[in-house]
Amino acid sequence: MDTLNVGIVGCGNISGIYLQNILAYRGLSLRACADMRPEVAQAQAGRHEIEALSVDALLGRDDIDLVVNLTIPSAHFGVSLAALSAGKHVFSEKPLAVDFEQGRRLVDEAEARGLHLGCAPDTFLGAGGRLARQLIDGGAVGRILSGTAFLMSHGMEHWHPDPEFFFKPGGGPILDMAPYYLSTLVNLIGPVKRVVSMSSIGFPERIVTTETSPRKGERIAVETPTHVMALLEFASGAQVTFCMSWDVWKHGHPAIELYGTEGSLRVPDPNFFGGDVEITERGGDWQVRNSGEMPLGAPNWRSPNWAPEVPSKANYRALGLADLASAVLQGTPHRSSGRLGLHVLEIMHSILEGAATGQPKAITTTLERPAALADGDAAGLWKGLPQTASAA
């Protein structure tokens, strides 16, 4: 076998980029999709010339090797467990599960069955994340001592067509956005061993303002923290100030800054796969290293919600699927793994629990940093989009 046949479960907002990009990676063959809303699955199937099935029918198909779980977070556990029980490899959108013990069960189930379980985000495997990793591993800024990580905006209700779940338990900026930042930090620094945190809800109600949403004007009661600050202590001794907020109109913080014994490093937005890495030696000027010429680094996508002046970004989602397929088919390291997803899930829950109780939380899971992905190996995963491919 040199290819895994892929079935998508969940045909919502994020599915379009997966359905498009799967065609561009080696080791993957897109076969079918499913959704609890048959008409939505049928629409995506028609765009990509694949079969639309029910979830049960997709899981029961012998010719589906890998199930990609793109359902809402509260459904991640049930769908992933059903897929693993059906003997399928699984790649899940983040978070691995809403509940930590459910996430642990998924990892245990996959390992007991000899199956691969992967979890988004896979952005740290893109050119921007690889360039930052190369500089750190090469000693360009010395040993990492401390850092900052900021994701701050005014939430999702101004662009997402159905944003309610973002403001309910299982949502919020921690479970929704922190995986990008935490996975990147673990890839660069190593595992986290302790967190101290606090949180708040800045706006108890949100109003849907998305112009194209059928829910425009509806009010959403906020039931999960929307501003969370934490101090992350890593096993290496590094300490990183961590802030995830949907209560901020505007700010000037870089996404991630890391401070080492020999210099400082700015890591590009971990929500994307490319971008500029900035580095300074001791007190010198910032030097910009662009990753756009590296494999999986060229800008190739833009959101329809962006203003014309916003530049295109590198969006190579499904890289984690290709990484998983290579691990299954070629025995290469599995980097965006369930074990990494579980560690990130425990960190997130510990941040939220620590904020609720006012107590520091020790992290019980640990792992080695994911194996670095060499540029040549990254290039080998990507074959490019066929001329007939179209975004959904």
Rosetta blueprint (number, residue, H / E / L):
1 M L
2 D L
3 T L
4 L E
5 N E
6 V E
7 G E
8 I E
9 V E
10 G L
11 C L
12 G L
13 N L
14 I L
15 S H
16 G H
17 I H
18 Y H
19 L H
20 Q H
21 N H
22 I H
23 L L
24 A L
25 Y E
26 R L
27 G L
28 L E
29 S E
30 L E
31 R E
32 A E
33 C E
34 A E
35 D L
36 M L
37 R L
38 P H
39 E H
40 V H
41 A H
42 Q H
43 A H
44 Q H
45 A H
46 G H
47 R H
48 H H
49 E L
50 I L
51 E E
52 A E
53 L E
54 S L
55 V H
56 D H
57 A H
58 L H
59 L H
60 G L
61 R L
62 D L
63 D L
64 I L
65 D L
66 L E
67 V E
68 V E
69 N E
70 L L
71 T L
72 I L
73 P H
74 S H
75 A H
76 H H
77 F H
78 G H
79 V H
80 S H
81 L H
82 A H
83 A H
84 L H
85 S H
86 A L
87 G L
88 K L
89 H E
90 V E
91 F E
92 S E
93 E L
94 K L
95 P L
96 L L
97 A L
98 V L
99 D L
100 F H
101 E H
102 Q H
103 G H
104 R H
105 R H
106 L H
107 V H
108 D H
109 E H
110 A H
111 E H
112 A H
113 R H
114 G L
115 L L
116 H L
117 L E
118 G E
119 C E
120 A L
121 P L
122 D L
123 T H
124 F H
125 L H
126 G L
127 A H
128 G H
129 G H
130 R H
131 L H
132 A H
133 R H
134 Q H
135 L H
136 I H
137 D H
138 G L
139 G L
140 A L
141 V L
142 G L
143 R L
144 I E
145 L E
146 S E
147 G E
148 T E
149 A E
150 F E
151 L E
152 M E
153 S L
154 H L
155 G L
156 M L
157 E L
158 H L
159 W L
160 H L
161 P L
162 D L
163 P L
164 E H
165 F H
166 F H
167 F H
168 K L
169 P L
170 G L
171 G L
172 G H
173 P H
174 I H
175 L H
176 D H
177 M H
178 A H
179 P H
180 Y H
181 Y H
182 L H
183 S H
184 T H
185 L H
186 V H
187 N H
188 L H
189 I H
190 G L
191 P L
192 V E
193 K E
194 R E
195 V E
196 V E
197 S E
198 M E
199 S E
200 S E
201 I L
202 G L
203 F L
204 P L
205 E E
206 R E
207 I E
208 V L
209 T L
210 T L
211 E L
212 T L
213 S L
214 P L
215 R L
216 K L
217 G L
218 E L
219 R E
220 I E
221 A E
222 V L
223 E L
224 T L
225 P L
226 T L
227 H E
228 V E
229 M E
230 A E
231 L E
232 L E
233 E E
234 F E
235 A L
236 S L
237 G L
238 A L
239 Q E
240 V E
241 T E
242 F E
243 C E
244 M E
245 S E
246 W L
247 D L
248 V L
249 W L
250 K L
251 H L
252 G L
253 H L
254 P L
255 A L
256 I E
257 E E
258 L E
259 Y E
260 G E
261 T L
262 E L
263 G E
264 S E
265 L E
266 R E
267 V E
268 P L
269 D L
270 P L
271 N L
272 F L
273 F L
274 G L
275 G L
276 D E
277 V E
278 E E
279 I E
280 T E
281 E E
282 R L
283 G L
284 G L
285 D L
286 W L
287 Q E
288 V E
289 R E
290 N E
291 S L
292 G L
293 E L
294 M L
295 P L
296 L L
297 G L
298 A L
299 P L
300 N L
301 W E
302 R L
303 S L
304 P L
305 N L
306 W L
307 A L
308 P L
309 E L
310 V L
311 P L
312 S L
313 K E
314 A L
315 N L
316 Y L
317 R L
318 A L
319 L H
320 G H
321 L H
322 A H
323 D H
324 L H
325 A H
326 S H
327 A H
328 V H
329 L H
330 Q H
331 G L
332 T L
333 P L
334 H L
335 R L
336 S L
337 S E
338 G H
339 R H
340 L H
341 G H
342 L H
343 H H
344 V H
345 L H
346 E H
347 I H
348 M H
349 H H
350 S H
351 I H
352 L H
353 E H
354 G H
355 A H
356 A H
357 T H
358 G L
359 Q L
360 P L
361 K E
362 A E
363 I L
364 T L
365 T L
366 T L
367 L L
368 E L
369 R L
370 P L
371 A L
372 A L
373 L L
374 A L
375 D H
376 G H
377 D H
378 A H
379 A H
380 G H
381 L H
382 W E
383 K L
384 G L
385 L L
386 P L
387 Q L
388 T L
389 A L
390 S L
391 A L
392 A L
